[in-house]
Amino acid sequence: MDAYSPIATVILGGLTVSTLLTLIVIPIVYTFVDDMMRGTANLVKKQKRPIRDRASQF
């Protein structure tokens, strides 16, 4: 029975880490990257508007 103890510890540790990654870490990283992409897109749109407005004035 003592031979199974390290294997059980590794299996439970792996299940715990994979559950935490799947349910907590990956959604947080996805949200952060998505917010960064949207923020970058909004900056690009804001920078393009004044150029178009200036061109239409001439």
Secondary structure, 3 states (H helix, E strand, C coil): CCCHHHHHHHHHHHHHHHHHHHHHHHHHHHHHHHHHHHHHHHHHHHHHHHHHHHHHHC
